[in-house]
Amino acid sequence: MALLTQDGNDISALEGLHHAMKFPCVVVFRVIADASFKDALKLITAAIDEISENSVLPMTQPPVASRKGNYISYKIPVKVASKQDMDRIYEDLGELPFVRHVL
């Protein structure tokens, strides 16, 4: 069965990358959120902490607003213990109502 993104793109070929990764490792999640939601970063961090406590590392780059200011992009480094944790972080962050994309 093909692994598809929400817009229907096939990303099955990327599955091989997970097998090459050595865990634990640091993964930088790029999270694009609604800029009008003021506590977004705090709630994103809390969602990650529920999966892997104290795994969020200090951000090395400031958040970036979209051209029109509707969205804000965060690059959040996380020490991920396993592929399962990484997948769960992608899924749980994607379910937050103010998050538009998780890359």
C-alpha distances in whole Angstrom, upper triangle without the diagonal:
4,7,9,13,15,16,13,13,10,11,9,12,14,12,15,17,17,18,21,22,25,25,28,28,28,26,27,25,27,27,28,30,32,36,38,36,39,38,34,34,36,33,30,32,33,29,28,31,30,27,29,33,35,32,32,35,37,36,37,37,38,36,36,37,35,38,39,38,36,33,34,31,32,31,30,30,29,29,26,26,23,19,19,22,20,17,20,22,20,19,22,24,22,23,26,28,30,27,26,23,22,22
4,6,10,13,13,10,9,6,7,6,9,11,10,13,15,16,17,19,21,24,24,26,26,27,24,25,23,24,24,25,27,30,33,35,34,37,35,32,32,34,31,28,30,31,28,27,30,29,26,28,32,33,30,31,33,35,34,35,34,35,33,33,33,32,34,35,35,33,30,31,28,29,28,28,28,27,28,25,25,22,18,18,21,19,16,19,21,18,17,21,22,20,21,25,26,28,25,23,20,20,19
4,7,10,11,9,8,6,6,5,9,9,8,12,13,13,15,18,18,22,22,24,23,23,20,21,19,20,20,22,24,27,30,32,31,33,32,28,28,30,28,25,27,28,24,23,26,26,23,25,28,30,27,27,29,31,30,31,31,32,30,30,30,29,31,32,32,30,27,27,25,25,24,24,24,24,24,21,22,19,15,15,18,16,13,15,17,14,14,17,18,16,18,21,23,24,21,20,17,16,15
4,7,8,5,5,5,6,7,11,11,11,15,16,16,18,20,21,24,24,25,24,24,21,21,19,19,19,19,22,24,27,29,28,31,30,26,27,29,26,24,26,27,23,23,26,26,23,25,29,30,27,27,29,31,29,31,30,30,28,27,28,26,28,29,29,27,24,25,23,24,23,24,24,24,25,23,24,21,17,17,19,17,14,16,17,14,13,17,17,14,16,20,21,22,19,17,15,14,14
4,5,5,5,7,7,10,12,12,13,16,16,16,19,21,21,24,24,25,23,23,19,19,16,16,15,16,18,20,23,26,25,27,27,23,24,26,24,21,23,24,21,21,25,24,22,24,27,28,26,25,27,28,26,28,27,27,25,24,24,22,25,26,26,23,21,21,19,20,20,21,22,22,24,21,23,21,17,17,18,16,13,15,15,12,11,15,15,12,14,17,18,19,15,13,11,11,11
4,5,8,10,11,13,16,15,16,20,20,20,23,24,24,27,26,27,26,25,21,20,17,16,15,15,16,18,22,23,23,26,25,22,23,25,22,20,23,24,21,21,25,24,22,25,28,29,27,26,28,29,27,29,27,27,24,24,23,21,24,24,24,21,19,20,19,20,21,22,23,23,25,23,25,23,20,19,20,18,15,16,16,12,11,14,14,10,12,15,15,16,14,11,10,11,12
4,6,9,11,14,16,16,18,21,21,21,24,26,26,29,29,30,28,27,23,22,19,18,17,16,18,19,22,24,24,27,27,24,25,28,25,23,26,27,24,24,28,27,26,28,31,32,30,28,30,31,29,30,28,28,25,24,23,21,23,23,24,21,19,21,20,22,22,24,25,26,28,26,28,26,23,23,23,21,18,19,19,15,15,18,17,13,15,18,18,18,16,13,11,13,14
4,6,9,12,14,15,16,19,20,20,23,25,25,28,28,30,28,28,24,24,21,20,20,19,21,23,26,28,28,31,30,27,28,30,28,25,28,29,26,26,29,29,27,29,32,34,31,30,32,33,31,32,31,31,28,27,27,24,26,27,27,25,23,24,23,24,24,26,27,27,29,27,28,26,22,22,23,21,18,20,20,17,16,19,19,16,17,20,21,21,19,16,14,15,15
4,6,9,11,12,14,16,17,18,21,22,23,26,27,28,26,26,22,22,19,19,19,19,21,23,26,29,29,31,31,27,28,30,28,25,28,29,26,26,29,29,27,29,32,33,30,29,30,32,30,30,29,30,27,26,26,24,26,27,27,25,23,24,22,23,23,24,25,26,27,25,27,25,21,22,23,20,17,20,20,16,17,20,20,16,19,22,22,23,20,17,14,15,14
4,6,8,9,11,13,15,16,18,19,20,24,25,27,25,25,22,22,20,20,21,21,24,26,29,32,31,34,33,29,29,32,30,27,29,30,27,26,30,29,27,28,32,33,30,29,31,32,30,31,30,31,29,28,29,27,29,30,30,28,26,26,24,25,24,25,26,26,27,24,26,23,19,20,22,19,16,19,20,17,17,21,21,18,20,23,24,25,22,19,17,16,15
4,5,6,7,10,11,12,14,16,17,20,21,23,21,21,18,19,17,18,19,20,23,26,28,31,30,32,31,28,27,30,28,24,26,28,25,23,27,27,24,25,29,30,26,26,27,29,28,28,27,29,27,26,27,26,28,30,30,28,25,25,22,23,22,22,22,22,23,21,22,20,16,17,19,16,14,17,18,14,15,19,19,17,20,22,24,24,21,19,16,15,13
4,5,5,8,10,11,13,14,16,19,20,23,22,22,19,21,19,20,22,23,26,29,32,34,33,35,34,30,30,32,30,27,28,29,26,25,28,28,24,26,29,31,27,27,29,31,30,31,30,32,30,30,31,30,32,34,33,31,29,28,26,26,24,24,24,23,24,21,22,19,15,16,19,16,14,17,19,16,17,20,21,19,21,25,26,27,24,22,19,17,16
4,5,6,8,10,11,13,14,18,20,22,21,21,19,20,19,20,22,24,27,30,33,36,35,36,35,32,31,33,31,28,29,31,28,26,29,29,26,27,30,31,28,28,29,31,29,30,29,31,30,30,31,30,32,34,34,32,29,29,26,26,24,24,24,23,24,21,22,19,16,18,20,17,16,19,20,18,19,23,23,21,24,27,29,29,25,24,20,18,16
4,5,5,7,10,10,12,15,17,19,17,18,15,16,16,17,19,21,24,27,30,33,32,33,32,28,27,30,28,25,26,27,25,22,26,26,23,23,27,27,24,24,25,27,26,26,26,28,27,27,28,27,30,32,32,30,27,26,23,23,20,21,20,20,20,18,19,16,13,15,17,14,13,17,17,14,16,20,20,19,22,24,26,26,23,21,18,16,13
4,5,6,7,9,11,14,15,17,17,18,15,17,17,19,20,23,26,29,31,34,33,34,33,29,28,30,28,25,25,27,24,22,25,25,21,22,26,27,23,24,25,28,27,27,28,30,29,29,31,30,33,34,34,32,29,28,25,24,22,22,21,20,19,17,17,14,10,13,15,12,11,15,16,14,16,19,20,19,21,24,27,27,24,23,19,17,15
4,5,5,7,9,12,14,17,16,18,16,18,19,21,23,25,28,32,34,37,35,37,35,32,30,32,31,27,28,29,26,24,27,27,23,24,27,28,24,25,26,29,28,28,29,31,30,31,33,32,35,37,36,35,31,30,27,26,23,23,22,21,20,17,18,15,12,14,17,14,14,18,19,17,19,22,23,22,25,27,30,30,27,26,22,19,17
4,5,5,6,10,12,15,13,14,13,15,16,18,20,23,26,30,32,35,33,34,33,29,28,30,28,25,25,27,24,22,24,25,22,21,25,25,21,22,23,25,24,24,25,28,27,28,30,29,32,34,34,33,29,28,24,23,20,20,18,18,17,15,16,13,11,14,15,13,13,17,17,16,18,21,21,21,24,26,29,29,25,24,20,17,15
4,5,5,8,10,12,11,13,12,14,15,18,20,23,25,29,31,34,32,33,31,28,26,28,26,23,23,25,22,19,22,22,18,18,22,22,19,20,21,24,23,24,25,28,27,28,30,30,33,35,34,33,29,28,24,23,20,19,17,16,15,12,12,10,7,10,12,10,10,14,14,14,16,18,19,19,22,24,27,27,24,24,20,17,15
4,6,8,10,13,13,15,14,18,18,21,23,26,29,33,35,38,36,37,35,31,30,31,30,26,26,28,25,22,24,24,21,20,24,25,21,23,23,27,26,27,28,31,30,31,34,34,37,39,38,36,33,31,28,26,23,22,20,18,17,14,14,11,9,12,14,13,13,16,18,17,19,22,22,23,25,28,31,31,28,27,24,21,18
4,7,10,12,12,14,14,17,18,21,24,27,30,33,35,38,36,37,35,32,30,31,31,27,26,28,26,23,25,26,22,21,24,25,21,22,23,25,25,25,27,30,30,30,33,33,36,38,37,36,33,31,27,26,22,22,19,18,16,14,14,12,11,14,16,14,15,19,19,19,21,23,24,24,27,29,32,32,28,28,24,21,19
4,6,9,8,10,10,14,15,18,21,24,27,31,33,36,34,34,32,29,27,28,27,24,23,25,23,20,21,23,19,18,21,21,17,19,19,22,22,22,24,27,27,28,31,31,34,37,35,34,31,29,25,23,20,18,16,14,13,11,11,9,9,12,13,11,13,16,16,16,19,21,21,22,25,27,30,30,26,26,23,19,17
4,6,6,10,11,15,17,20,23,26,29,33,34,37,35,35,33,30,27,28,28,24,23,25,23,20,21,22,19,17,20,20,16,18,18,21,22,22,24,28,28,30,33,33,36,39,37,36,33,30,27,24,21,19,16,14,12,10,9,9,9,13,13,12,15,17,17,18,21,22,23,24,27,28,31,31,28,29,25,21,19
3,5,9,10,14,16,19,21,25,27,31,33,35,33,33,30,27,25,25,25,22,20,22,20,17,17,19,15,13,16,16,13,15,16,19,20,21,24,26,27,29,32,33,36,38,36,35,31,29,26,23,20,17,14,12,9,7,6,6,8,11,10,10,13,15,15,16,19,20,20,22,24,26,29,29,26,27,24,20,19
4,7,9,13,15,19,21,24,27,30,31,34,31,31,28,26,23,23,23,20,18,20,19,15,15,17,14,11,14,14,10,13,13,17,18,20,22,25,25,28,31,32,35,37,35,34,31,28,25,22,19,16,13,10,7,5,4,6,9,11,10,10,14,15,14,16,19,19,20,22,24,25,29,28,25,27,24,20,19
4,6,10,12,16,18,22,24,28,29,32,30,29,27,24,22,22,22,19,18,20,19,15,16,18,15,13,15,14,10,12,12,15,16,17,19,22,22,25,28,29,32,34,32,32,28,25,22,19,16,13,10,8,6,5,7,8,10,13,11,10,14,15,14,15,18,19,19,21,24,24,28,27,24,25,22,18,16
4,7,10,13,15,19,21,25,26,29,27,26,24,21,18,20,20,17,15,18,17,13,15,17,15,12,14,13,9,9,9,12,12,13,15,18,19,21,24,26,29,31,29,29,25,22,18,15,12,10,6,5,4,6,9,11,12,14,12,10,14,15,13,14,18,18,17,19,22,22,25,24,21,22,19,16,14
4,6,10,12,16,18,22,23,26,24,24,22,19,17,18,18,15,14,17,15,12,14,17,14,13,15,14,10,10,10,12,12,13,14,17,17,19,22,23,26,28,26,26,22,19,16,13,10,8,6,5,6,7,10,11,11,13,11,8,11,13,11,11,15,15,14,16,19,19,23,22,18,19,16,12,10
4,6,9,13,16,19,20,23,22,22,20,17,14,17,17,13,13,16,15,12,15,17,16,15,16,15,12,10,9,11,9,10,11,13,13,15,18,19,22,25,23,22,19,16,12,10,6,5,4,6,9,10,13,14,14,16,13,11,13,14,11,11,15,15,13,15,18,18,21,19,16,17,14,10,9
4,6,10,12,16,17,20,19,19,18,14,12,15,14,11,11,14,13,11,14,16,14,14,16,15,12,10,11,13,11,12,12,14,12,14,16,17,21,22,20,20,16,13,10,8,6,5,6,7,11,11,14,15,14,15,13,10,11,12,9,8,12,12,10,11,15,15,17,16,12,13,10,7,6
4,7,10,13,14,18,17,17,17,13,12,15,15,11,12,16,14,13,16,18,17,17,19,18,15,13,13,14,11,12,11,12,10,11,13,13,17,19,17,16,12,10,7,6,4,6,9,11,14,14,18,18,17,18,16,13,14,15,12,10,13,14,11,11,15,14,16,14,11,11,8,6,5
4,6,10,12,15,13,14,14,10,9,12,12,9,11,14,12,12,15,17,16,17,19,18,16,13,15,15,12,14,13,13,10,11,12,12,16,17,15,14,10,8,6,5,7,8,11,12,16,16,19,20,18,19,16,14,14,14,11,9,12,12,8,9,12,11,12,10,7,8,6,5,6
4,7,9,12,11,13,13,10,10,14,13,11,13,16,15,15,18,20,20,21,22,22,20,17,18,18,15,16,14,13,10,9,9,9,13,14,12,10,7,6,4,6,9,11,14,16,20,20,23,23,22,22,20,17,17,17,14,12,14,14,10,10,12,11,12,9,6,6,5,6,8
4,6,9,8,10,10,7,9,12,11,10,13,15,14,15,18,19,20,21,22,22,20,17,19,19,16,18,16,14,10,11,10,10,14,13,11,9,6,5,6,8,11,13,16,18,21,21,25,25,24,23,21,19,19,18,15,14,15,14,10,10,12,9,9,6,4,5,7,9,12
4,6,6,9,10,8,11,13,13,12,15,17,16,18,21,22,23,24,25,25,24,21,22,21,19,21,18,16,12,12,10,10,13,12,9,6,5,6,9,11,15,16,20,21,25,25,28,29,27,27,24,23,22,21,18,17,17,16,13,12,13,11,9,5,6,7,10,12,15
4,5,7,10,8,10,13,13,13,16,18,18,20,22,23,24,26,26,25,24,21,22,20,18,20,17,14,10,10,8,9,11,10,7,5,4,5,9,11,15,16,20,22,26,26,30,30,29,29,27,25,25,24,21,20,20,19,16,16,17,14,12,9,10,10,13,15,17
4,6,9,9,12,14,14,15,17,19,19,21,23,24,26,27,27,27,26,23,24,23,21,23,20,17,14,14,11,12,14,12,9,7,8,9,12,14,18,19,23,24,28,29,32,33,32,31,29,27,27,25,23,22,22,20,17,17,17,14,12,9,11,12,15,18,20
4,6,6,9,11,10,11,14,15,15,18,20,20,22,24,24,23,23,20,22,21,19,22,20,17,14,14,13,14,17,15,12,10,9,10,12,13,17,17,21,22,26,26,29,30,29,28,26,24,24,23,20,19,20,17,14,15,15,11,10,7,9,12,15,16,19
4,6,8,9,10,12,13,14,16,18,19,20,23,23,23,22,22,19,21,19,18,20,18,15,13,14,13,15,18,17,13,12,11,10,13,13,17,17,20,21,25,26,29,30,30,29,26,25,26,24,21,21,22,19,16,17,17,14,13,10,12,15,17,18,21
4,6,5,6,9,10,11,12,15,15,17,19,20,19,19,19,16,18,17,16,19,18,16,13,15,15,17,21,20,16,15,13,12,14,13,16,15,18,19,22,23,26,28,28,27,23,23,23,21,18,19,19,17,14,16,16,12,12,10,12,15,17,17,20
4,6,5,6,9,10,11,12,14,15,17,18,18,18,18,15,17,16,15,18,16,14,11,13,13,15,19,18,15,13,11,9,10,10,13,12,16,16,20,21,24,25,25,24,21,20,20,18,15,15,16,14,11,13,13,9,10,7,8,11,13,13,16
4,5,5,6,9,10,11,12,14,16,16,16,15,15,11,13,12,11,14,13,12,10,12,13,16,19,20,16,15,12,10,10,8,10,9,13,13,17,18,21,23,23,23,19,18,19,18,14,15,16,14,11,14,15,11,13,11,10,13,14,13,15
4,6,5,6,9,10,10,12,15,15,14,13,14,11,13,13,13,16,16,15,13,16,17,19,23,23,19,18,16,14,14,11,13,12,14,14,17,19,21,23,24,23,19,19,20,18,15,16,17,14,12,15,15,12,14,12,13,16,17,16,18
4,5,5,6,9,10,11,13,14,14,14,14,12,15,15,15,19,19,17,15,18,18,20,24,23,20,18,16,14,14,12,14,13,15,15,18,18,21,22,22,21,18,17,18,16,13,14,15,11,9,12,12,9,11,10,10,14,15,14,17
4,5,5,6,9,10,11,12,13,13,12,10,13,14,13,16,16,15,13,16,17,18,22,22,19,18,15,13,12,10,11,9,12,12,15,15,18,19,19,18,15,14,15,13,10,11,12,9,7,10,11,8,11,10,9,12,12,11,14
4,5,5,6,9,10,10,10,9,9,7,10,11,11,15,16,15,14,17,19,21,25,25,22,21,18,15,14,11,12,9,10,10,12,13,16,18,19,18,14,14,16,14,10,13,14,11,9,13,14,12,15,14,13,16,15,13,15
4,5,5,6,9,10,9,10,11,9,13,14,15,19,19,19,17,20,21,24,27,27,24,23,20,18,17,14,15,12,14,12,14,15,17,19,19,18,14,15,16,14,11,14,14,11,10,14,13,11,14,14,14,17,17,16,18
4,5,5,7,9,10,11,11,10,14,16,16,20,20,20,18,21,22,23,27,27,24,22,19,18,17,14,15,12,14,12,14,14,16,16,17,15,12,12,13,10,8,10,10,7,7,11,10,9,12,13,12,15,15,13,16
4,5,5,6,7,9,8,7,11,13,14,18,18,19,18,20,22,24,27,28,25,24,20,18,16,14,13,10,11,8,10,10,12,13,14,13,9,10,11,9,6,9,11,8,8,12,12,12,15,15,13,16,15,13,14
4,5,5,4,6,7,7,11,14,15,19,20,20,20,23,24,26,30,31,28,26,23,21,19,16,16,12,12,10,11,11,12,14,16,15,11,12,14,12,10,13,14,11,11,15,15,14,18,18,17,20,19,16,18
4,6,6,9,10,11,15,17,19,22,23,24,22,25,27,28,32,32,29,28,25,23,21,19,19,15,16,13,13,13,13,15,16,14,10,13,14,10,9,13,13,10,11,15,14,13,17,18,17,20,20,17,19
4,6,10,9,11,14,17,19,22,23,24,23,25,27,29,32,33,30,28,25,23,21,19,18,15,14,11,11,10,10,11,12,10,7,9,10,8,7,11,11,9,11,14,14,14,18,19,17,20,19,16,18
4,7,6,8,12,15,17,20,22,23,22,25,27,29,33,34,31,30,26,24,22,19,17,14,13,9,8,8,8,10,12,11,7,10,12,10,9,13,14,12,13,17,17,17,21,21,19,22,21,17,18
4,5,8,11,14,16,20,22,23,22,26,28,30,34,34,31,30,27,24,23,19,18,15,14,10,10,10,11,13,16,15,11,13,16,13,12,16,17,15,15,19,19,18,22,22,21,24,23,20,21
4,6,8,11,14,17,19,20,20,24,26,29,32,33,30,30,26,23,21,18,17,13,12,9,9,10,12,15,17,17,13,15,18,16,14,17,19,17,16,20,21,20,23,23,21,24,23,20,21
4,6,10,12,15,17,19,19,22,25,27,31,32,29,28,25,22,19,16,14,10,9,5,5,7,9,12,14,14,11,11,15,14,11,14,17,15,15,18,20,19,22,22,20,22,21,17,18
4,7,9,12,14,15,15,19,21,24,27,28,26,25,22,18,16,12,11,7,6,4,7,9,12,14,16,16,13,12,15,15,11,14,16,15,13,17,19,17,21,19,18,20,18,15,16
4,6,9,12,13,15,18,21,24,27,29,26,26,22,19,16,13,11,7,5,6,7,11,13,16,18,19,16,15,18,18,14,17,20,18,16,20,22,20,23,22,20,22,20,17,17
4,6,9,11,12,16,19,22,25,27,24,24,21,17,15,12,10,8,7,9,11,14,17,20,21,22,19,18,21,21,17,19,22,20,18,21,23,21,24,22,20,22,21,18,18
4,6,7,9,12,16,18,21,23,21,21,18,14,12,8,7,6,6,9,12,15,19,21,22,23,20,18,21,21,17,18,21,20,17,20,22,20,22,20,18,20,18,16,16
4,7,10,12,16,19,21,24,21,23,19,16,13,10,8,8,8,12,14,17,21,23,23,25,22,20,23,23,20,20,24,23,20,22,25,23,25,23,21,22,20,18,17
4,7,9,12,15,18,20,18,19,16,13,10,8,7,9,10,14,17,19,23,25,25,26,23,21,23,24,20,20,23,23,20,21,24,22,24,21,19,20,18,17,16
4,6,10,13,15,18,15,17,14,10,9,7,8,10,12,16,19,21,25,27,27,28,25,23,25,25,21,21,24,23,19,21,23,21,22,19,18,18,18,17,17
4,7,10,13,15,12,13,10,6,6,5,7,9,13,16,19,21,25,26,26,27,24,21,23,23,19,19,21,20,17,18,20,18,19,15,14,15,15,14,15
4,7,9,11,9,11,8,6,5,7,9,12,15,18,22,24,27,28,28,29,26,23,24,25,21,20,22,22,18,19,21,19,19,16,14,14,14,15,15
4,7,8,5,7,6,4,6,9,12,15,18,21,25,26,30,31,30,30,28,25,26,26,23,21,23,23,19,19,21,19,18,15,14,13,14,15,16
4,6,5,6,5,6,8,11,14,17,20,23,27,28,31,32,30,31,29,26,26,26,23,21,23,23,19,19,21,19,18,15,14,12,13,15,16
4,6,8,8,10,11,15,17,20,24,27,30,31,35,35,34,34,32,29,30,30,27,25,27,27,23,22,24,23,21,18,17,16,16,19,19
4,6,8,10,13,16,19,22,26,28,32,33,37,37,35,36,34,31,31,31,28,26,27,27,23,22,24,22,20,17,17,15,17,20,20
4,6,7,11,14,17,20,23,26,30,31,34,35,33,34,31,29,29,29,26,24,25,25,21,20,22,20,18,14,15,14,16,18,19
4,7,10,14,17,19,23,25,29,30,33,33,32,32,30,27,27,27,24,22,23,22,19,18,19,17,15,11,12,11,13,16,18
4,7,10,13,16,19,22,25,26,29,30,28,28,26,24,24,23,20,18,20,19,15,15,17,14,13,10,9,8,10,13,14
4,7,10,13,16,19,22,23,27,28,27,27,24,22,22,22,19,17,19,18,15,15,17,15,14,11,10,10,11,12,13
4,7,10,13,16,19,20,24,25,23,24,22,19,20,20,16,15,17,17,13,14,16,15,15,12,10,10,9,10,10
4,6,10,12,16,17,21,22,21,22,19,17,18,18,15,14,17,16,12,14,16,14,16,13,11,12,11,10,10
4,7,10,13,15,19,20,19,20,18,15,17,17,14,13,17,16,13,15,18,17,18,16,13,14,12,10,9
4,6,10,12,16,17,17,18,15,13,15,15,12,12,15,15,12,14,17,16,18,16,14,15,13,11,11
4,7,9,13,15,15,17,14,12,15,15,12,13,16,16,14,16,19,18,21,20,17,18,16,13,12
4,6,9,12,13,14,11,9,13,13,10,12,15,14,13,16,18,18,21,20,17,19,17,13,13
4,7,9,11,13,10,9,13,13,11,14,17,16,16,19,21,21,24,23,21,23,20,16,16
4,6,8,9,6,6,10,10,9,12,14,14,14,17,19,20,23,23,20,22,19,15,15
4,7,8,7,8,11,11,11,14,16,16,17,19,21,22,26,26,23,25,22,19,18
4,5,5,6,9,10,11,13,14,15,17,19,20,22,25,26,23,24,22,18,17
4,5,5,6,8,10,11,12,14,15,17,19,21,24,25,22,22,19,16,15
4,5,5,6,9,10,11,12,14,15,17,19,22,23,21,22,19,16,16
4,5,5,6,9,10,10,12,14,15,17,20,21,19,20,18,15,15
4,5,5,6,9,10,11,12,15,16,20,20,17,18,15,12,12
4,5,5,6,9,10,11,13,15,18,19,16,17,14,11,11
4,5,5,6,8,10,11,13,16,18,15,17,15,12,13
4,5,5,6,8,10,11,15,15,13,14,12,9,11
4,6,6,6,9,11,14,14,11,12,9,6,8
4,6,5,6,9,12,14,11,12,11,9,11
4,5,5,7,10,12,10,12,12,10,13
4,5,5,9,9,7,9,9,7,10
4,6,8,9,6,7,7,6,10
4,6,9,7,9,10,10,13
4,6,5,9,10,10,14
4,6,8,11,12,16
4,6,9,11,15
4,6,8,11
4,7,10
4,6
4
